[in-house]
Amino acid sequence: MSHLVQRREEEKERRRSDIIDAAEALYADKGWDAVTMDMVARSARLSRALLYVYFTDKNDLHLGIVERALQELARRFQVAVGEHPRGIDQMQAIGLAYLAFSREVPHLFDACSRFQVHQGSRSDEDREAACVAAAEAVHAVVVGVLRTGIEDGSIRRDVGDPDVVCTALWAFSHGLIQLASTKAASISRLGVEGEKLMEQSFALVRHSLAPAPPASSRNG
């Protein structure tokens, strides 16, 4: 690749990143349903025509945000894993990192949720494939932690297929976070405080993953 071609590619990638920055800021401020391509073009200081050179429509732009969001989630998971030596503790740290992600960047959590609902219905197959690859990278971090825990003895050997367990844990944690954020008033009327729900739910997951104590310990 010539130096000139390389510079053009770098400039193209920088402008694409600037557009996603602008769209993400609008997403966080107004919610995705309220964002328009005109608003993104103005925020990124581009003409509407040039914006469409980089993204074919709003759905295509959403996929750009989703790919970035999943890459950020994978990074957070990897940081969480690096802070603990045992698999069971790494898994709990991942759960807390996912909760923090949903609270610190709720627009990115929402972007990923929308992608899961509409996956397979987008016209840009390459862009969607990039999002799927980013999601698989997140999945791989969790599967790796499950295998680490099985090997070091902190996670039950009979826990099951790590890929299936990973998917179940994601479904559990994702649903739990959505319940706590969208139904806070309803669960509060039941006498359930949000933070306590999270704390006990994570403890329940940890208990389900951890090996049973030796019989002598259970008998006192």
Secondary structure, 3 states (H helix, E strand, C coil): CCHHHHHHHHHHHHHHHHHHHHHHHHHHHHCHHHCCHHHHHHHCCCCHHHHHHHCCCHHHHHHHHHHHHHHHHHHHHHHHHHCCCCHHHHHHHHHHHHHHHHHHCHHHHHHHHHHHHHCCCCCCHHHHHHHHHHHHHHHHHHHHHHHHHHHHCCCCCCCCCHHHHHHHHHHHHHHHHHHHHHCHHHHHHCCCCHHHHHHHHHHHHHHHHCCCCCHHHHCC
